[in-house]
């Protein structure tokens, strides 16, 4: 990762991109933080699976080649 990418991806910078992100995380307990992290990973996995299905269908239909 480049120095610029490391700065952009720092936890503080990422938290600033999410409305109320830094403030909300500072006020949660460790247990809440872990539970929320697990929940978000689950949602991310579901979203990734849906995206992969859509990309596969785009490929099967070849619609990306006609537009």
Secondary structure, 3 states (H helix, E strand, C coil): CCHHHHHHCCHHHHHHHCCCHHHHHHCCCHHHHHHHHHHHHHHHHHHHHHHHHHHHHHHHHCHHHCC
